[in-house]
Amino acid sequence: MPTALPPGLIALHSNRTDSLLDTVAAWLQQHPLAPLESEVVLVQSNGMAEWVKMQLAAQHGVCASAQVELPARFVWRSCRQVLGPGAVPSASTLDKAPLVWRLVRLLPTLLQEPVYHPLAQYLRPGEPERLLQLAQRLADLFDQYQIYRSDWLAAWAEGRAVLIQPGKDDTALPPEQRWQCALWQAILKSLTPEELAGARGAVLARVLAHLQSGQSPAQPLARRVVVFGLTHLPLSLLQLLAALAQHSQVLLAMPNPCRYHWADAIDGRELLRQAQRRHPLRAGRDLAAVPLAAMHAHAHPLLAAWGRQARDSLRQLDAFDTTLQMAEQLDLPRVDLYDDAPAHEGSLLEQVQRSIRDLLPLNEHPRQRLPAQHVAASDRSIVFASAHSLVRELEVLHDHLLDLLAAPPAPGQAALQPRDIVVMLPQVQDAAPAIRAVFGQYPRHDARHIPFDIADLSARQASPLVAALQWLLPLPRQRLHLSQLCDLLQVGAVAQRLGLAADALPQLIAWMQGAGIRWGLHGEHRASLDLAACGEDNSAWFGLRRMLLGYASGAGPAWAGVEPYDEVGGLSAELAGALATVLQVLQDWWQQCQQAATPLEWAERLRALLQALFAAQTDAEHAILAQLHAALDGWLHDCEQAGFDQPIPLAVAQSAWLAALDAPTLEQRFRAGGVTFCTLMPMRAIPFEVVCLLGMNEGDYPRRAPKSDFDLMQQSGQYRPGDRARRDDDRQLMLDALLAARRQLYVSHNGQNQRDNSAQPPSVLVAQLRDYLAAGWRGEGAKSDALLAERSTSHPLQPFSRAYFEAGTGLATHAQEWRAVHGSSADNYQIDSWLRLSDKRERPISSQENTPLTLRQLQSWLRHPARAWFQQRLQVFFDAADEALADEEPFALDGLENFQLLQELQQQVMGQWLQQSTDIAPMLTAQLARLQRSGRLPLAGLGQRAVQGLHDQLLPGLQHWAQLRQNHPHSAPALPLAYQADEVSLQDWLPPLWLPGTASVLPTWIALDPRHLATDDKNGSHPRPDKLLPHYLQSIVAAACGQPVAGILIGLGHHLHIRPMEPEAARNQLDTLLALWQQGQDKPLPLPFKTALALLGKDLGAAHTAYKGGFDDKPPPEIDAYWQRLYPDFAALIEDGQFEALAPQALRGLLQWCGDCVEVQKLVPDAP
């Protein structure tokens, strides 16, 4: 049954938020409202709102009809209820959002006046968004003035350019700030009489006058209002709540860390002199009579250092507090909800909290009063950790939380759950990627998986849809790289709109890359970026035309200058249609957004863009799209209120629209069942079993707030009790976090420099906490700093440090993957660890005795024994899995690109010549033109130069090849290769062989190689052994198998004639190589190919240069990810002498073959 609720203001105080909520919940249950009547609960953050609702539901079984909201919305609704909807508009015309657009409208007309000269210099021609930014700063400033300095605005409205300070004479505005008074007058002048009456200050004044006169509200007010957990109450809100208390029951649940009157322990107390005082004096001592210099002997040091913000709100509340009278009327047993546990008992954390509760000065702490008492080293209720970076802090925290979650609970405690843990950082959005990398690395089935959620991320930071929209909106200023276009297609809502399946995207991306798309929408788009000289090639439309023509004509001839891309075909061809759809949307948007438009026109365009490009497929995406549409509606409403309908450019419209996504709301999720990561924010004193503070570094916390030249509240002598300041906010947050922890407070910072390991200080607030603990308690150890030493851990730079696996270090980790590495005592424990790992794996099929070895496998092993061993024996691949997409058209061909193009051109011209057998030069010219139309060569003059270079490199060799093929018109029978050496069987086939008309000539293989196969000096031309390895192996295997054949190899600038080897010498060399190969299956041989050739050709110095690279990596180093893991430097490679012993065995035969069996001749181009 609903009960009668006597009006009045009741303020409940407690140092424990959960005690406050238990009392409020019990009060609500004992005095219920009517069944359909809403319970109004005011909170200041979404985290507090969620926690209040969850706790009410846990205690009552359900939380229904609870209207949990922010104070601002409640205040305006109450004003309309008191004066009537007809007397108060639905929103104030001077609220921050509509005031922004009123200022955007007014400022251009005012800045020509001399008084506004300080403002005019903030604006620059051609940067329209600066006007919006200035208007936003000014709107925020006047919004703060309306809350905290309404008397200033009233004086300015009367034409008095003064600053009012209660109890002092008015101060004239400085000349450089007179524009603030003039601008406020201009704002008021722009309002109609109805709008002026709806200004916030005027409405609040009328409401207070109406309620204080004893008149009844125009509409029924909420019968009960609960204000929960606010540590900061503006004076205007207190005045309204006190006035509403004449008609409603107002229940304030105020966090108050101390049971005694402590307001006079902090500087600024002279501004809060008043006779009324809610709480008693401790030991009868009035702190107002104690000098601040002597306050350390009478008050708690942390409360005096961190509690200014709470002090101001609590002291202001004293002027309105009627709790004691209401308590007598309602027969309330207690209104100050503090426990009576002894301050010197319990864990260290509990003792700290209770000493704050009892306002104990340092001289009454255990270190001075109880010398025999010490805190056990096993007491881990407050711990400190230091690491080298935020990532290491998170890795250390992950191990620490695993220990906490696995530990058995103490008697009387429930088992710790991930939802009982909160991790707070100065800026969680900056740490979000690192959090996901560390806590998201283990799958759910892994015992080390800890569920977690990151709160306080705006839609801009958390939603791929919004990220795509942010990139898309300023399209005229974007280069539209291929990677960006692919990222857009991978957004789920975009793929859903286009009908793209997730498994089809890789195919479309490969087509886009193969069709030559690099950057730019089309030629006109590039021209708008002052890059008209780049033309159409390698743009998105260029690639799309190639794809569509390839689908229509296959590998046919070019049409209208477009070279078909013939990879598009089959049922997957619809992917090209999806690309055409998205490019048409981008084309339409690019045309529209270059023209300024009114807010209403922009809203229509933006809604059309959302409809054309995004289709929600998840609840989160539905919510984001709804939020975006609501933001447009809100923006239009603000502009309408401000009377703003002028054309604005895209940059201004984008900023105005997306800024609404950053506004905090109570709909944002805070606690999702796992460990909660969040930003240290005001009024979030929610109790958690474990509270972790990360990133508490000097300079990062307290956070620095840049001083605004505009804000007169920050000027010297203008402070008033209750003013908000980032400095005071962060100190209050530290106090809140200390009081919110129940089992453990964990504090971490970057204590060592990651470059030189030098010590780095923590935040000054952490230093104050550490100094306080050291001064108040003793540890178990004999040293004076034992308490801190027993609770502080400094962690190494790397998570795989050996210290984690050694006894006596005090360090431990759950990263068991590193244990194998540190399990060996051998000097070269990396190699031993890899060998132990390989022993546990089965030998791959390719290395089993019944599987024949091929020439390609033998060549791959000899070229890189380490890579072959890792990949074939361990199935370990260190190469990059995915290469980055090319976002730029080629400006010059690097070595690899040049090689690939030469090889492709050779194959295409050879294939065409075999079909036609005509002049080869026109064929090469046609293929080069095809390459240029495909967008694979540089643009304009650079492209012509590249074409000429490719032509000059290829034509002599192709002509010589064509002549040789004409001279060797007959094909010889295919010859198999089979060789057995001990347990190794080698089987393969020789390449196609050709015979001239003369039967006495040996069968000859003829090959083209797009590389320089020889070098020239004063002694003639010499073959390059490092380029001839496959041909050497082919030659010795053929000779060893009794198949004497000759070879002609045509490279760039030279052609090589290869004679067959003597069979006996070939068998000896092949036996040696196969024996080494078999040995290399058991362990990786120290035999880097180029380094070994340098040793045989010169000396150890040349080998060292080959392995590690020369100056500026010329020549490039041979050491790579595979060699690095086995031999990180040249000294490790040659340490045991194996390298110098194996190199001659493996490669001396190659050098001997080059000298005895290879004849080099220069290529002479045919006469034109």
N, C-alpha and C positions, 0 to 999 in steps of 0.2 A: 504494500500500500504506500502511495506517495505520502510524504510527511510535509508539514509546514516548515519552511526554512526561514528563520529570522534573518533579516538582512544584517550586514555588518562585514567588517574586514578582519579576517583571522590569518595571522602569519605564523606558520610552523617553521621551526629552525632545527637543523640537524647537520652534523658533519658527515652523515652517511645517507646518500641518496636513496638507497633501498629502504632505509627506515622511514624516510619521508613518504615514499610511495606506499609502503605497507599501511601507514597511518591514513593516507588519503583514500586508499582503496577500502579500508575498514569504515571510514566515515561515509563514503559514497554508498556502501552496502547497508549501513545502518540507517541512512537517511536517503532512500531512493527517490528519484523523480517519477513523474507519471510515465506510463509505458511508452508513449510515443514522444516523450520529451527528450531532447538531446542534451547530453552532458558536455559542456564547453570546457575544453582543456587547452590552455595556451602553452606552447613550447617554443623554443628558439631554433631548433634544428631538426632535420629529418631523422637523425640518429636517436635523439631523445623521443621523438614522436613514435618511432617503431618500438623502442624499448618500453615506453609507457603502455602502449596498446597490448604488447605481448605480456607484460606483467599483469595488467588488469584482466586479460583473458585467462591467465594461469590461475589467478586468485578467485575470479568469479565464474570461471567455466566458459565465459564468452565475453567478448568486448563488442557490444553493439550500441548503436545510437550515441557513440562517443565522437564528438566533433573536435578532433585534435587539429589545431591550426596555429598559424603564426599570429603574433599580436597585432600586426598592422591591419590585417583583414578584419579581425574582431573589432578593433577600435573604430574603423569607418562604419561597419555594420551597426555598432552600438550608437554611433552618432545619428545615423538615419532613423534608428528606432526611437531615440530620445526626441528629436526635432520633427520627425516625420519624413517619409520619402520625398514629399514634394518640396521640402525646405533644404534638403541636402542632395546633391547629385550622386549618381552611382559611383563616381570616382572624382577625386579632387583634380581640378584643372591645373594645380601646381604640384601634382605628384611628379616624381622624377622622370618617368617615361614621356608623358606629354610635354613636360617642360623642355626636354631636349629639343623637340621639334619646334616649339615656340621660339626657342633661342636660335635655331637654324634659320627660322624665318626673320627674326628681328636683327640679328647681329650684322648682316651685310648692310642694313640700312642705318646702323648706328656707328659703325667703326670709323666713319669719316670725321666724326666729332672729336675734338682734341682730347676730351676727357678719357676716351677709349684708346688712346695711343698705346698704352701697355698691352692691350689685347690685340691690336692690329698687327703687331710684329710677330704674333704666333702663326699668322696665315701666310701662305705663299701662293703665287699664281700657278695654276695647273695642278694643284693638289686639293681637290674638293673635299676629300675625306678629312682633311685637317680641320675644316669648319665643323664637321660632325664631332670629331674628337674634342675640340674646344667646347662645343655645346654640351657634350656629355660630362666633361669635367666641371663645367659651371653648374649644370643641373644637379650633379652630385653634391657640389658645395652648398647650393641653396637648399637642397633637401636636408643636409645636416644642420644648416642654420634654422630651418623650420622646426627641427626636433630639439636642438640644444640652445639656440639663440633667437627665439621668436621675438624677444624684446628688441634685439638689434633691427630686425626686419620691420617691426612696428615703428621704430624711430626713423628708419630710412624712408618708410612710406610717408611719414610726416615731413620729410625734407630735412631731417636732422642727420647729418653725416657724422655720426658719433659711434663709439664703442662703449656699451654700458657694462659696467662691472659692479655687481651688487655690493653695497657698502663703501663704494668709492665714487669719486667724481667721474662724470662722463669724459671720455677721451676722444678728441677729434680724429677722424680717419686720416691716415697719412696721405699726402697728395697723390702718391702713386697707386693708392687703393681707392680713390674717390669713385672710380668707375663702378665699383660694386654697388654703391648706393644709387648711382645714376641708372645702372642696369636694372636693379630691382624696381625702381620707379617706372622704368620703361616697360617692364614685364606687367606690372600692375595696371599701367595705362592701357595696355593692349587687351585687357580683360573687359568683358561686359559687366554691368552691375550684378547680373545673376552669377557669372563666373567668379567675380570678386567675392561674393558672399559664400561661394563654395570653396574658397581657399582653406587649406588645412588649419592654419592658425585661427582664422575667423570662426570656422566651424567649431573647433575645440573650445574657444572662448564662449561661444553661445551655448554649447552643451554644458559646460561647467556652470555658467550662470543659471541655466534652466534647472539643473539638478540642485544646485545650492539654494535656489529660491523656494524649494519645496514643491515645485510643480510636478505633476505626474508626467511620465514619458508618453509620447504620442502613440507608441506601440509597446506591447509587452517586452520587457527585457528578459534575458536569460535569468532564470531564478538562481542559478549557481554558476560561478565562474571559478575554475581552478587554474591558477598560474603555477606551473611546475618547473622547477629546475633552473630558473633564470638567475644568473649571477650578475646580470647587468639590467637595471630597470631605468629607462630615461625618466626624468622628472615629470614630463607631460603624461606618460603612461601611469605613473603613480598617482598623479592628480586625478586622472579619469577614473582609475579603479577605486580611489577613495570616494569619489562622488557617486559612482555606481553602487558602492556599498550601502548607500541609503535606501536602495530599492532591491538589491540582490545580495546574495551571500557570496563574498569574494574570499576564496581560500588560497593563500599564497604559501606554497611549499618552497622555502628558500634554503639552498645549501649554505650553511654557515660553518666554517671549519672550527670555530671556537665557541665554548659555552659562556665565556665571560665577555665583558665589554672591552674590545681591543682596538676600536677605531682610532684612538689617540696614540697608538704606537707607531703611526706612519706620518711622514711629513705631509703638510697640507691640512693638518687637523684643525687649524685656525679657521678654515673655511666651513667647518661643520659644527661650529659651536651651537649647541641647543640644549635646553634643560632636560627634555624628555630622553630617556635612555631605557631600552628594552631589557638589556642584560645586566646582571650584577657586576660589580667590581671584584676583581680577584684579590683576595686578602684585604679588601677594603681600601686598596690603593688606587687613587685616581691618576691614571697615566697622563692625563692632561697637565698635571703639575710636574711631571718628570721631564727634564730636558731630553731632547732627541739624542744627544751625545751619550747620555747615560741609559738609554732605553734598553741596551743589551742585557742589563742586569734585572730587567723587570718584565720583558716580553719575549715571545718566541722569535728567534732570528728569521726563520723562513716565512713566518706570517708577516713580519714587518717588511721583508724584502719583496715578497710576491703578492701580497694581498690587497694592494691599493684599490683595484677595481671592485672587488667584493665589498671592501670597506665602504666605498662611496655609496653603493646601492643600499647596503644595510643601514647605513647612517641616515640616508635620505628617507628610508622607510620608517625610521623611528618617529618622524614628524607626523605620520599618518596612522601609526599602529594603534589599533584599538583592541588588540588581541586579549589583553588581560581582562578588560571589561566584558568582551564576548565570552571568554572562558568561564567567568562567573555566571553569566546569563545562561550558557549552554551546559554548565556543569562539566567542563572538560578537565580531565585529571592532569594532563600534561600538554604543553604546547612547545616545550623545548625538548627535543627527542635525542638526548645524548645518553650514551651508556655510562656506567660507573666502573668499568674495569680499571684496575690499577694501571697507572701509566708506565710502570717499570716492569710489567709482566708481559708475556707473549713474545712473538717474533720481533725482530728488529723493525720490520715494517709496521707492525701494530704499535710498537712503542713510539715510533716517530709520529704516527697519526694521533695517538693519545696525548703525546706531549703538546701537539698543536691544539688539540681539543682543550687541554687544561692550561694553555698559555704559559708553559713552563719556560723560564729563561735558562740559558746554558748552565748557570751555576746550580741549577736544581736537577740536572741530568745525571744519569748513573755514573758517569766518569768522575764527577766531583762529589756527589752525595753517597755513592755506593762503590768505593774503590775496589772492593773484592768481587764485584759482579762483572762478568764479561759475557760477550755474545759468542755462542759456539760457532766454530768454523763451519759446521754443518748447516747452520741457519742461512739459507739462500733466499730469504725473502726480498732482499735488495742486492742486485748484482750489477756489475759493470763489465762491459766488453769493449775492446778496441781492435780495430782492423785497419787495413790499408785502403779500402774503398767501400762504396756502398754495396757492390756485389759481394764482396767478402763479408760485410756485415750481415747480409741476407743469408749467405751460406752458413755462417756461424750460428745465426738465429735458427735456421732450419734444423741443424743438429741439436741445438739447445731445446727446441720445442719437442723434438722426438724423445729426448730424455725425459722431459716433463710429462708428456702424454703416456709414456711407458711406465713411469714411476707409480708405485701403489699409493693410494691416497692416505693421508694421515687420519688417525681416528676422529670420527665425527665429520669428516669431509667426504663429499661425493667424488667420484672419479673425474679427473679433468677431461673436458671435451674441447675440440677445436673451437666451438662457438663461444667458449669461455675466455678466449684470448683475443686481445686487440693489439694491433701494431700501428703506432702513430708516427708519422714523419712530418717534417716541415712542409714538404710539397710532394704529395703522393703521386701526382700526375707525372712528375719528372722521373720517379722511380718505378712507374708501372711496368715498363719493359723488363727491367731487371727482376722485379718481383715475379713476373710470369716465367722468366727464364729459370729462376732458381726453384720456386715452389711448384712450377708446372712441369719440371723435367721428369718426374716419376709418374708412370701410369697408375691407374686406380688399383690395379691388382698388386702393385709393389707395396711392401710393408712400410716403406718410407714415404708414401703419398700422404700429404696433409691437405685436406680440402681448404680452400681459401677463396676470398672474394675481395675485390678492390672497390671501395666506396669513394665518393667524392670526385668521380670522373664525370665530367660533363659529356653530353652527347658528341661534342666535337672531338673529344679525346677517346671515346669508347666505341663509337659507331662507325664501321666502314662506310655505311651509306652517307653519313654526314661528311666524312673525309672526302668521299668521291664528289659530293656536292660542292665542298669548299674548293676543290681543285677545278671543278667544271665551271663555276660561276665566272671567274675572271678569264674566260677562254681567250678573249682578244689579246691578253698579255702573256698567254702561255705559248710555249714552243710546241706543245703537244708531241712529246717524245713517244716512241713506240712502247717503252716500258710503262709510261703513264697510261696509255691507251689500253694496254693489256691489264694493268691494275684495275682500270675502270670496268673492264669486262668480267673481272673476277669477283666483283662485288655481287653478293647474292641477289639483291633486289634488281640489279641491272640484268644479270643473267636470266632471272625469272621473267622480266619484261620481254627480253629478246628470245626466250625459249631455248636458251643455251644450257645443255646438260653439263655437269661438272667434268665428266670424262671426255667431253668434246672440246673443251677449251684448249688443251694442249695442241690439238690438231689445228685449230684456228690460229693460235699464236704462232705455230711453226709456219703456216701458210703466210701469215702477215710478215714474218721475218724473211721468209724465202722470196716473197714478192717485192722486197726492197723497201718496205715502209720503215722510215727512220724518224722523221720529225715533220711537223707542220700538217695542217689540214689540207691545204692546196696552195697553189701559187699566190692567190689573192691574200690568203692568210699570211703567208710569208712577206708579201709586199707591205701589209699593214704593220709589220714589225721592222720595216726598213731593210728587208732582205730580199728585195725583188730579184736581185741578180741570181739567187739560188734557183729560181724557176719552179717547175712542177715536180722534177725528179725527186724520188725518195719521200714524197709526201704520202699522206694516207689515201687520198683519192687516186694518186698514181698507182699505188699498190692494189687498190680495189679494182681499177680498170684492168690491170694485168690479170688479176684473178678471174674476173668475169669473162675476159676474152679467152683465157686459157680453158675455162669451162665450156665455152661455146665452140672453140676451134681446135682445142688440143694443142699439140706441138706444131702448129701451123706457122705460116709466115706472119710478120708484123703487120698490123693494120693501123693506119693513121698515126704512125710513129709509136704505137704501143706494142711492146713485146709480150706475147702471151705467157702466162705462168701456168704450165700444163699440169701442175700437181693437183689442181682442184678438179674433182670429179666424183662420180658415184653418188651414193645416198648422202654422203657428208657434204655435198656441194651446198646444201642449205646454210651451212655455216657462213659462206660468203654473203648470203642474203642477210643474215643477222648483222654482219659487219656493215653492209650497205645501209641497214636501218639505223644503226647507231651513228654512222657518219652523217646521215641526213639530219638526224636530230642535232648533232653538233653544228652542222652547217646552218640550220635554221636559227639556233641559239646565237651563233657567232654574228649573224646578220642583225638579229634583234638587239643584242646587248650593246651594240656600238652606239645606239641612239639613246639620249636621255629621255626619261619618261616620268610621269607623276607617280606617286606611291600606288594609286589604284591601278595604273597601267602595269607597273612592275609586278604587283600582286597577281594580275592575270597572266603575265608572261611566266612567272615563277611557278604558278600552279600548273600551267601547261607543260613546263619542263618536267616537273615531278611526275605528271601523268604519263608523259611520253617515255621517260627513261627508267622509272622505278616501279616495281610491283612487289609489295611486301610478301614474304613467304614465312616469316616467323612472327611471334607475338612482339618481340623487341622491335622489329622493323615496322610493324603496324603502329606501335607506340611512337616511334620516331617520326613517321610520316604524319601522324595525328598532331604531334608536337610542332612540326614544321608548319602545318596548316594553321594551327592555333597561333603560332608566332606571327604569321601573316595577318591574321585577324586582329591580333593585339596591336601590331604596328599600324594598321589602318585606323584602328580606334584612337590610338595616340595622336596620329596626324590629324584626324578629324577634330579631336578635342583642341589641338593646338591651332587649328585653322590653316594647316600646311597642305598645299596642293601644288607646289611648284615642281617643275621637272628637275630630277636629280640624276647623276650618272650612276653607272652600275656599281662602282666601288662603294658609294654611300648606301645604296639599297642593300647590297650584300652585307655590309657591316651592321646595318640596322636590323636586318632579318635574323642573321645568325647569332647576334648578341643575346637574343632572347633564350637561346639554348644554354647559355651559361648561368642564367638566373637560378638560384637554389630553390627547390620546391620540396614539399613534404612527400612527393611521390617517389623520390629517388630512394633506391634500396640501400640499406645500411648493414643490417645483419642478415646474412644469407645461410647460416648454418655452419660455416667453416671459420677459420681464422680471418678476422676482419682487418684489412689494411685501410687506413684512412689518413686524412690530413689533420694535423693538430688545429682544431677549430674552436672558437669560443662556445661556451655553454654546451659542452659535450661531456659532462661529468657523469657518464654512465658507469656503474660499477662492473668490473670484469675481474675474474679470478686472477688473470695475468695481464699486466699492462706492460707493453714493450715500447720503448722510445728509441727510434733509430735516426741516424743522421744528425745527432746532437753535437754539431761541430761549431767551433768558434767562427763567427761570421754568418753562419747559416741559421742559428737560433740563439737568442731572439731574432726574429726576422727583421730585416731592415725595411723601413717604410720611407721612401723618398719624401722629403719635406716639400710641400706645395707652396709656391710663392703666393697663391691665391688665398690659402686658408688662414683667415685671421684668428681662428680659434687656437692655432699653434703658435701664435706670436707670444713673446714673453709678457707675462702678467695677465694673460687672458684665460688661464685655466680655471675651470669650475668643477666642483665635485660632480662625478657622473659622466664627464667627457670621455669619449672612447679614444684610445691610443693603442697602436700596435704593440708598443713596448709594454704597456700594462696588460694587454690581452695575453701576450705570450707568457708573461710571468704568472698570470692567473691560470693559464692552461697547465703550466708546470705544477702548480699547487693542486689543481683539479686531478691531474693524472696521479700524483702521489696519493691523494685521498681515495681515488677510485679503485686502486689495486687492492685485492683481497688476499691473494697468496704470494704474489711476487711482483716486484717492480724491476724491469730489465732495462738498462740504459746502455746504449751503444753509440760509439762515435769513431771517426777516422783518427786513430791515435798515432799512426805512423805514416810517413810520406812514402808513397809507393815507388818513388824513384830512388831515394837515398836512405830510406828507413829512419829518417830523423823524426823526433817526437813532435806531435802536433797537439795543441791544447784542445780540450773539449769546450762546449758552450760555457759561458760564464755561469749559467744557472746550474749546470752539472757540477762545475767547480764549487759553487756555493753549497750544493747538497753534499758533496764529498767532504768539504771542510767542516760542515755541520756534523756529519756522522762521526768524523774523527775526533771532534771536540766533545761530543756527547757520550760516546760509548767506547769500551775497550774490546779488543779482539782476544782470541785465545793466545796468540803469540806474545812473546816477551817484548817485542819492539813496539814503539809508540804508534806506528802506522799499521799494526797488524790487522786491525779491523778492515781497512781498505784493501790491504794486500790479499787477504783471504777472500775477498769478494770481487777482485778485479782480475781479468784475464786478457792478456795481449796475444793475439793470434798471428801466425805467420802470413807471409804474403800470398802463398799459393795453398789451395785446398789439398794438394797432394804432398805437402811437406812431410819429410821423414819424421818430424817431431810428433805427428799425430799417431804414429805407429810404434813409438818407443816408450818404454816404461819410465815413469818418474817425471815426465814433462808436464803432467796435469792436463794434457790435451787429448781429445778423442774426436773421432768423426765416424759417421755412419756411411761415408762414401767408400764402400768396401771394394770398389773397382780398383783403387790404388794399392790395395794390400799386396797384390801379386808383384807389383813393381818393387816394393820395399821388402819383399820376403827373402831376397838373396843377399848374401854378404860379399859376393864377388865384386871386384872393382867395376867391371863393366856389367852392372846388374840389369841394364836395359836389354842387352842382347840375351842374357840368360833368361830373363822373364819371357821374352818373345819365344825362345826355344822351348821353355816349359809349356807355354801355351800351344805351340805347334805339336808337341808330343801328345797332347790330349785330343788332337783332331785326327780324323782319318785322312790318309793320303788321297788327294784328288785322283779321279780316273786318269787324267792326263799323265800322271807320274807312276801309275801302276805298270808292272812288268808286261802285262798282256796288251797294253795299249801302245801302238807304234808312235815314235817321235816323228815330227814333221820338220821340214826345213824352217818354216815360219816360227815354230816353237823354239827351235835351237837358236835361231837368230834373235828372237825376243829375249831369251835368257842371256845370251852373250852380250847383247846391247845393254841390258840392265838387270844383273843378277838379283839385286835387292827387290826390285819391283816384282819380278817374276816369282820370287820366293814368297813375298807377302801376299800376292794376289792368288797364286795357285795353291800354296800350302795352307795359308791362314784365311783365305777369302777376305783379306783386309785391303781396302782401297782408300788411299789417301788423296787421290785426285779430287778436285772440286766436282761435286755432283752436277751442279747447274751453272752454266755460264750466263753472265749478265747479258741481257738483250742489248743489241747495238742501237744506240739512240742518235747517232750522228752518221751522216753520209761519209764515205771514206774521203779523206783529204790527201792521203798518200798511202801506198801499199806497203805494209810492213813485210818482213821476211816470210812469215807464214802465209799471209794473204797472197803474196806474189807467187810462192810455190804452188798454192792450191789453184790459182788461176792458170798458171803455166801448165800444170798437170791436166786440168780440165780441158784447156784449149788443145793440148796435144792429143788427148783421147778423141775429142770431137773431130778434129781435122783428120786424124788417122782413119777414123771410121768413115768419114765422108769420102776420103781419097780411095779407100778400098772399094767403095761402091762405084766411083766415077773414074778414077785414075786419070784425072786431068791436072792442069797446072795447080799447084798447091797454094800459091800466093793469094789468089782471089778467095779461096776457101778460108784462109786465116783472116783476111780482111773482113769477110762476112761474119765470122764468128766474133771478132773483136767488136764489130758494130752491134751485134746481138747483146754482147756483154754491156755495152754502154747504154743501150735501150733498157736493159734490165735494172739499171741503177746500181750496179756493182762496182762502178769505177768513179773516180772523182769527177766533180762537175766542171764544166766550161774548159778553160785552158789547161787546168791540171789534168782533166780527163783526157784531153788530146795528147798531153805529154805521156800519160800512163799508157795510152794505146800505142804510141810510137815505141815506147820502151818494151812493151810486151812483144810487139811485132818484130823488133830488132833482135830480141833474145831468142825467139822461137823459129823464125823463118829459116836460118841456115841449117839448123838441126832437122827440121821437117823436110827440107829439100834433100838433105843427105839421106835421110831415112827412106824417102820415096825412091831415090836412085838405087839404094841398096835393095829395096824390095823388088824393083824392076830387074836388078841383076840376080836375084835369088827367087825365081818365079815358082819353084817346085817345093811342096811341103814334104818333109820327111816323116816317117812313122813316129808316133808318140813313144817316148822311152821312159820306162818306169825306173825308179831308184829304190833299192832295197839293200840295207847294210845291217849286219849284226856285230856288235862288239860287247862281249860278255853278256850282261843281262839287258842291254839296251838294244832295242830294235828301231831302226830308222827307215821309214818308208815314205816316198813322195813321188812326184812326176817332174820331169824336166819341162820347161816351157816349150811352146811350139818351135820346131826346127825347120830351117829352110835350106834348099840346095840350089846352086846355080846349074847351068846346063852341063858343066863339067862334072863327071861322076867322081873324079879323084879328090875332090874337095870335101873336107869334113862337114857334117851337118852343123849349121850355125844358127844360134838364136840371135835375134836382132831386137834391141830394146831402146826406148827413149827414156831419159831421166831428166826432169826439169831442174837440175841442180848443176853446180860447178863441180865437176868430177876430177879436175886436175888444176894444178897451179903452174905458173910460168916464172922462171928466173933466168939468169944469164947462162945457166947450164942447160936450158931447155925446159920441156914440160914434164911434170911428174904427177903420177896419180895420187889421189887423196884417199888414204886407207879408211878413214872414218866414214866415207861415203860408199865404199865398195863392199861392205860386210856381206850383204845378201848374195852378191855375185861371187864373192870368194867362197862362201859355203856351198853355193850351187856348183861351182867348178870343182872343188875338192871331193864332194860327194859323188858327182858324175864320174870323176877319174877313179875314185876308190871302188866304184861299182862296175868298172870296166866299160864305161860309156864315154869314149873320148869325143868331145864336142868342142867347137870353137864358139866365140861370142863376139858381138859387136855392140858396144854400148855408146849411145850418142847423148852427150850432155850439153851444157851451155858452153859454147866456145871450143869444145874438144870432142873427139870421138875416140874410143878406146877399143883396141883389138885384143881379145883375150884368147891366149893359147891354152890347150889342155895341159894339165899337170902330169907328171910321172905318176903312175898308179901307186907305186910303193911309197913315195913321199906323201901322196894324198892320204893313203891309209894310215900312215903314222900320225899325221896331223889330225885326222878325223878321230882316231882312237883317243888321242890326248883330249880333244874337245869333249867327246862323249864321256870320258872318265870324269872330267871336271864337271860336266853337267850333272852326272849322277851324284857326285859329291855335293853339288849345290842344291840337291833336293833335301838334304838333311839339315843344312844350315846355310845362311846367306854368305857367299864368298865375298871378301873385300876386293872387288874387281870392277870398279867404275871404268867404263869403256874408254872414254876420252882421256881420263887421267892416266890409265895404263898405257895408252898410245903415246902420251906426252913423255912418260917415263922411259919408254923404249926408244923414242925418237930423240930425246934430249937428256934431261936429268931430273932429279927430285924437285928442283926449283920450278921447272916447267910443269911438273905434275901437280905441285901445290897450286900454281896459278890456274891450271885447268880445273881443279877440284873446287876451289873457293872463288874463282873469277878474278879478273884483273881490275885495273882502275876503271871506275864507272861501269863495272860489269862488262868490260871488253877484254878478252872474250867472256861470254856469260858463264856463270859457274855451273858445274855439272851437279853439284850437291842439290838434292831436292828433298821432298818430304820423306821419301823412303830412306835415302842415305842418311838424312839428318837424324833419324831415329836410331840408326845403328852406329854411325861414325859422325858425331856432330862437328868435327873439325879434322883437318889433315893429320894432325898429330895422332888422333885416335885411330885413323886409318892405317898408319904405318907403324903403330906401336908394337905389334907382335911380329912384324916382319913378313906376314903372309902376303901382303900386297906385292912387295918386291919379288917374292918367290913365284907367285901365281901369274903375274903379268907376262913374263916371257913364255911360260907354258901355253897361255891362252892366245896370245896375239903375235908372237914372233913369226908364226907361219903366215899370218896375213901380210906382214911387212915383206917377208921373203917372196910371197906370191906376187905382190905388187911389183917387185923388182924384176922377177924372172918371167912372169907370164903376161904382163900387161904392157902394151905398147900404146903410147899416147900420141895423137896427131891433132893438129889444130883444124878447126872447121873453116872452110873458105866459102863465103856466100856465093851463090850463083850470080852471074852477071844479069842485071835487069834487062 
